[in-house]
Amino acid sequence: MLALTAAALLGLSGCADMQTKTGDKPAAAAISAEAQAALTAAQADVKAAKAKNALWTTAEGALKAAEAAAAKGDSATVIKQSKLASDHVKKGMAQLNYPTLKVGD
């Protein structure tokens, strides 16, 4: 009986060991649909701002924070940081329309 139990445990430990060796990772935590929509919008906004060289570093930082929160499954933080990123992108894009300031005139 002892030999049978030992063989079963050895077999189970081999299966568990295979999962860690194949590099399987646990699935990322799920976020709400509202958080996913806000994150997707923020990512698109940041991409558009980068294309026009109008990206504020605060917008980029907020997007990174939103993406990190999404990986942890924190929907409230995803929404907050995504909205902050989109808001700063809009302000950066509006800044493109400001008149050029010439020094010495």
C-alpha positions as CSV (number, residue, x, y, z in Angstrom):
1,M,0.0,0.0,0.0
2,L,2.8,2.4,0.9
3,A,4.6,1.7,-2.5
4,L,1.3,2.4,-4.4
5,T,0.9,5.7,-2.6
6,A,4.5,6.7,-3.2
7,A,4.1,5.9,-6.9
8,A,0.9,8.0,-7.1
9,L,2.6,10.9,-5.4
10,L,5.6,10.7,-7.7
11,G,3.4,10.7,-10.7
12,L,1.5,13.7,-9.5
13,S,4.6,15.6,-8.8
14,G,5.9,14.9,-12.3
15,C,2.7,16.4,-13.8
16,A,3.0,19.5,-11.6
17,D,6.6,19.8,-12.6
18,M,5.8,19.6,-16.3
19,Q,3.5,22.6,-16.0
20,T,6.2,24.8,-14.6
21,K,8.8,23.6,-17.2
22,T,6.5,24.4,-20.2
23,G,6.2,28.0,-19.1
24,D,2.4,28.0,-18.6
25,K,1.4,31.1,-16.9
26,P,-1.9,31.7,-15.0
27,A,-4.4,33.7,-16.9
28,A,-4.5,37.4,-16.3
29,A,-7.2,38.7,-13.9
30,A,-10.3,39.8,-15.7
31,I,-11.4,43.5,-15.7
32,S,-14.9,44.9,-16.3
33,A,-16.1,45.7,-19.8
34,E,-16.1,49.4,-18.8
35,A,-12.5,49.2,-17.7
36,Q,-11.5,47.4,-20.9
37,A,-13.3,50.0,-23.0
38,A,-11.5,52.8,-21.2
39,L,-8.1,51.1,-21.5
40,T,-8.6,50.5,-25.2
41,A,-9.6,54.1,-25.8
42,A,-6.6,55.4,-23.8
43,Q,-4.2,53.2,-25.8
44,A,-5.6,54.5,-29.0
45,D,-5.4,58.1,-27.8
46,V,-1.8,57.7,-26.7
47,K,-0.9,56.1,-30.0
48,A,-2.5,59.1,-31.9
49,A,-0.6,61.6,-29.7
50,K,2.7,59.8,-30.3
51,A,2.1,60.0,-34.0
52,K,1.8,63.8,-33.8
53,N,4.6,64.2,-31.2
54,A,2.1,65.6,-28.8
55,L,2.3,63.0,-26.0
56,W,2.7,64.3,-22.5
57,T,4.8,62.1,-20.2
58,T,2.0,62.2,-17.7
59,A,-0.4,60.6,-20.2
60,E,2.1,57.9,-21.0
61,G,2.7,57.2,-17.2
62,A,-1.1,57.0,-16.6
63,L,-1.5,54.5,-19.5
64,K,1.3,52.4,-18.0
65,A,-0.4,52.5,-14.6
66,A,-3.7,51.5,-16.2
67,E,-2.1,48.6,-18.0
68,A,-0.4,47.4,-14.8
69,A,-3.8,47.6,-12.9
70,A,-5.4,45.6,-15.7
71,A,-2.9,42.9,-15.2
72,K,-3.9,42.8,-11.6
73,G,-7.6,42.9,-12.3
74,D,-8.2,46.3,-10.6
75,S,-11.0,47.7,-12.8
76,A,-11.4,50.9,-10.7
77,T,-7.8,51.9,-11.1
78,V,-7.8,51.0,-14.8
79,I,-10.8,53.3,-15.4
80,K,-9.2,56.1,-13.3
81,Q,-5.8,56.0,-15.0
82,S,-7.2,55.4,-18.5
83,K,-9.4,58.5,-18.2
84,L,-6.4,60.5,-16.9
85,A,-4.3,59.4,-19.8
86,S,-7.0,60.3,-22.3
87,D,-7.6,63.7,-20.7
88,H,-3.9,64.5,-20.8
89,V,-3.7,63.3,-24.5
90,K,-6.6,65.7,-25.4
91,K,-4.7,68.6,-23.7
92,G,-1.5,67.7,-25.4
93,M,-3.3,67.6,-28.8
94,A,-5.0,71.0,-28.1
95,Q,-1.5,72.4,-27.3
96,L,-0.6,71.8,-31.0
97,N,-3.0,74.6,-31.9
98,Y,-1.4,77.2,-29.6
99,P,0.4,80.0,-31.5
100,T,4.1,79.7,-31.8
101,L,6.0,81.9,-29.5
102,K,9.0,83.6,-31.0
103,V,11.7,84.8,-28.6
104,G,12.9,88.4,-29.3
105,D,9.8,89.8,-31.1
